[in-house]
Amino acid sequence: MASNLESLNISLAIMQFFTQWQMQQRQIDARLSQLRRRRRSVACQLKALMEKMYPPPSYLEEEETMPPVPVISDEPKPKKKRPKKKKEDASGKKPRVWTLTTDNLWFENTVQQFSDLEFLEQFHVSRKTYHLLCEHLRVDLTKANTNMRKAISVEKRVAVSLYMLSKPKVCTYRHIGTLFSMGKSTIGGALYDFSKAVCKNLLPQYINFPSDEALVETKEGFNALMGFPDCIGVLNFAHIPLFTPLGSNLPTEFLNDKGWYSMILMCVTDHRNQFTYVKSGFPGKLDNLSVFKESSLHQLSTEGKLIPPDHGYHLVAGNDIPLQNWIMTPFVDDGNLNHNQKQFNERINSLQNFSEVTIDKLKGRWGFLLNKCNKKLDRVSNIFLTCCVLHNLCERHGDGFLDSWQNEVRIANQSGPHQPVGMYCEDECSSEGIRKRDEIANNMEAPEVLDQRS
């Protein structure tokens, strides 16, 4: 108890000492402030007395007085507003546009002097088709000018897209940018905008499944061409190679059974070497039957909404597609086929070869499909569809097709990766399809009669 009282007394004494010390410090600070004020007052009085006793000479009064000493303040200075730049200076000149100017005017000068054949060799379309594309896509491809640069014209955007799609060998963005005086990012964006505009505006117009009068015309065209009755199209599949750089994250479902990455293009071709149905975006790992079942063609045809069931029309496909009453496939060659069945298979093989010619012309005109496409997957499908639309557009307007393009396809087919082959499908063959195929095979005209009629 005594020790606690002793420690309490010591604490009180210490607190009293500090309190007295603080009071003394305040008194000292107040005395110092008073002395400073008195010193300033004495200094001012002394200065006034000295000026009164000793006035300055007259020649000093005529000179300019010294500027006042700036007062230093802790307050932040207000920000000065930067004056807006005038659009035109006093001389009437407009401000400079921030762009990289180049001396290469290949598109502006050289291309305009091309002959029709030279234009076709470079862009793989006629000059008339090129101008038609510009007019159809002008609304979607027109860009507004900015304060930094002028917008690239629609004509140049269409030209650079056609140039990229037409080359069978990979053209670097640096090379294309040199020819068209464009940046690398601008070139990639131009192709993306072009393919999106083509799919939006021209795909419904130039790729249509035949109906009404077109069905009759297509049926008669195949009958006159190959002697195959009631055929309105040939179903085909093509694997388009994809570029897979080291360390890429391309999904494994795009790796096909031949060991290379691809995207499947499913199509139906007619007697004019044109596409009447196109679907893209399927991974290369899928077989033809899986692609066929996932397509709207299978669903609509099964429901009878695409091919009229009462007219006997049908498509033609390979053995990897099940036989139905609306799609004919060859007989399985087990070594016991009769003459009519062999003749039926020969006609279907001829139709499939004719469809392959259409796909080869597509790849020949648009050599981009022969290269390993290095675009993003969400853009690749639109580019493939764009090539199909442009193929039909050129075929309808009679644009020329050079032999050198076909040679590029032939070289690519020989040296490039082999196309995967579909497996024979034994299941899901309908009895109506079997009966219809036997009837067509037994009533098919002989080759001699077909030659006489042609």
C-alpha positions, 0 to 999 in steps of 0.5 A: 500500500505504501509503495503504491502511494509513493509511486502516485506521488512521484507521478503527480510531481512529474506532471506538475513539473511538465506543466510548469515547464510548458507555461514557462515556454509559452511565456518565453515565446510570447516575450520573443514575439514581442521583441520581434515586433518591437525590432520591426517598429524600431527598424521602420522608424530608423529607416524613415529618419535616415530617408529624412536626414539623407534624401536620395539624389535627383538622378535616381528618381528619374530611373525606373523603380525596381519591380516588387519582390514576389510574395511566396504563398503556399496556395496552389497556383490556378491552372491556366487554360490553354488557348484553343488552336485555330483551324487556320492561321493568319496565312490561311493555311490549314493545320498539318494532319498527323500522318505518315506520308510515303512516296509510294503511290502504287494504288493511286497512280499505277493501278489506275493505268492498268489494262483490264487483264493486268487488273484481273491478274492483280485483284482476280476480279474485273474492273466492272465487278470491282466498282460494283463491290464498291457501290454495294459496300459503300454505306458500310465501309465509309469512314468519317474524317478526323482532326488527325487524319483523313479517312481511307476511301472505300475504293482503297479498302475494297482493293486492299481486301481483294489483293490480300484474298487473291494471293496464293502466297502469304503477303506480309502487312509490310509489303501490302502497306508499302503498296497501298500506303497503309499501316499494318493495323489498318490493313487487318481492320480493312479486311475484317470490315470488308468481309463483314460487309460482304456477308451482310449485304451480298451473301443473301443475294448471291448464295441462295438455294434454288426454289421454284423456277430455279429448281427446274433450271438446275435439274435440267442443267444437271440432266443435260450435263451428266445425264443424272435425273432430278439432281438439284445440287452436289454436297461437298466438304473442304478442309481449309488449313489454319495457321498454328504458330508455336505455343498457340492456343488453338483448340484441339478439335480443329486438328483433323485426322490427317494431323493438321489444323483446319476448318471445314467448309460445307457447300452445295454446288450447282451445274453453273459451278456456283454455290447454292448453300455454304456453311463454315466454322466447323472444327476439322476434327469432325467427320463429314456426317457430324458436320452434315447433321449439325447444319441447317441443310439437314434439318430443313431437308428432313422436315421437307422445308428446303427440298419439295418432297413431292417433286422427286428432287434430290441432292448427290453426296458420297458414301459418308452421308446416309442415303435418303429419299432427298439425297442420293449416294453411290452403291457400295462396291462389294464386287457384285455390282451389276451394270446399272449400279456401276453406271449409277456410281460413275454418274455420281463420281462425275458429279462429285468431280464437277463439284470439286472443279467448283471448289478448285476454282474458288481456291484458285481465284482466292488463293488466301484459302490455299494458305494457312489462315492466321486470323482469329477464329471468330473472323475466319468463318466470315472470310471463307464465306466472303470468298464464296460470295465473291466466287459467285459474283465473278461467275455471274458477271463472267469474270475471267479465270486464268490458267495460272491460278489453276496451276497454283491449286494443282501445286497446293493439292500435290505438295500441301496436306491431303484432305481427310476422307469421310467414312462410309455410313451404313446406318440411317439409310431409309427404305424410300431412299434405297427404292428411289436409288434402284429405280433411278439406276434401272431407268438411267439413260445409257452413255450413248443416248446421252452423247447423242442428245448432247 
